[in-house]
Amino acid sequence: MGLDGVELVLAWEEEFGIEISDADAAKMETPAHVIDFVCTRVGEAKNLSREQVADKVKEIIFDQLGISDRQYAEDKRFVEDFGVG
């Protein structure tokens, strides 16, 4: 995983107060994968809806990668579509 990927994972960990193992991070190929993972780990415990988690994940992706709203979709792949190295 390249620096962009590491920074994304660190930002998600900080935002949601979780640890994401390298093995789990490697499975997160799309924003939807991240959202589902976070929801499973903290959604109910922190009383966060899927929509709230999705909004935060999207915000972090925009901040870290500098992509626009029209470039974003939950099913787009980080490496192929967003250029995460």
Contacts in CASP RR format, 6 or more apart in sequence:
PFRMAT RR
TARGET T0000
AUTHOR 0000-0000-0000
METHOD contacts of the structure
MODEL  1
MGLDGVELVLAWEEEFGIEISDADAAKMETPAHVIDFVCTRVGEAKNLSR
EQVADKVKEIIFDQLGISDRQYAEDKRFVEDFGVG
1 9 0 8 1.000
1 22 0 8 1.000
1 25 0 8 1.000
1 26 0 8 1.000
1 85 0 8 1.000
2 84 0 8 1.000
2 85 0 8 1.000
3 85 0 8 1.000
4 64 0 8 1.000
4 65 0 8 1.000
4 83 0 8 1.000
4 84 0 8 1.000
4 85 0 8 1.000
5 25 0 8 1.000
5 78 0 8 1.000
5 84 0 8 1.000
5 85 0 8 1.000
7 64 0 8 1.000
8 60 0 8 1.000
8 61 0 8 1.000
8 64 0 8 1.000
8 65 0 8 1.000
8 78 0 8 1.000
8 84 0 8 1.000
9 20 0 8 1.000
9 25 0 8 1.000
9 28 0 8 1.000
11 60 0 8 1.000
11 63 0 8 1.000
11 64 0 8 1.000
12 18 0 8 1.000
12 20 0 8 1.000
12 34 0 8 1.000
12 38 0 8 1.000
12 57 0 8 1.000
12 60 0 8 1.000
13 19 0 8 1.000
13 20 0 8 1.000
15 56 0 8 1.000
15 60 0 8 1.000
16 38 0 8 1.000
16 41 0 8 1.000
16 42 0 8 1.000
16 46 0 8 1.000
16 53 0 8 1.000
16 56 0 8 1.000
17 42 0 8 1.000
18 38 0 8 1.000
18 41 0 8 1.000
18 42 0 8 1.000
20 28 0 8 1.000
20 37 0 8 1.000
24 37 0 8 1.000
27 33 0 8 1.000
28 34 0 8 1.000
28 37 0 8 1.000
28 78 0 8 1.000
29 77 0 8 1.000
29 78 0 8 1.000
29 79 0 8 1.000
30 74 0 8 1.000
30 75 0 8 1.000
30 76 0 8 1.000
30 77 0 8 1.000
30 78 0 8 1.000
31 54 0 8 1.000
31 57 0 8 1.000
31 58 0 8 1.000
31 61 0 8 1.000
31 72 0 8 1.000
31 73 0 8 1.000
31 74 0 8 1.000
31 75 0 8 1.000
31 76 0 8 1.000
31 78 0 8 1.000
32 74 0 8 1.000
32 75 0 8 1.000
34 57 0 8 1.000
35 50 0 8 1.000
35 53 0 8 1.000
35 54 0 8 1.000
35 57 0 8 1.000
35 74 0 8 1.000
38 53 0 8 1.000
38 57 0 8 1.000
39 48 0 8 1.000
39 50 0 8 1.000
39 53 0 8 1.000
42 48 0 8 1.000
43 49 0 8 1.000
43 53 0 8 1.000
54 74 0 8 1.000
58 72 0 8 1.000
61 67 0 8 1.000
61 72 0 8 1.000
61 82 0 8 1.000
62 68 0 8 1.000
62 69 0 8 1.000
62 72 0 8 1.000
65 82 0 8 1.000
65 83 0 8 1.000
65 84 0 8 1.000
67 82 0 8 1.000
71 81 0 8 1.000
71 82 0 8 1.000
76 82 0 8 1.000
78 84 0 8 1.000
79 85 0 8 1.000
END
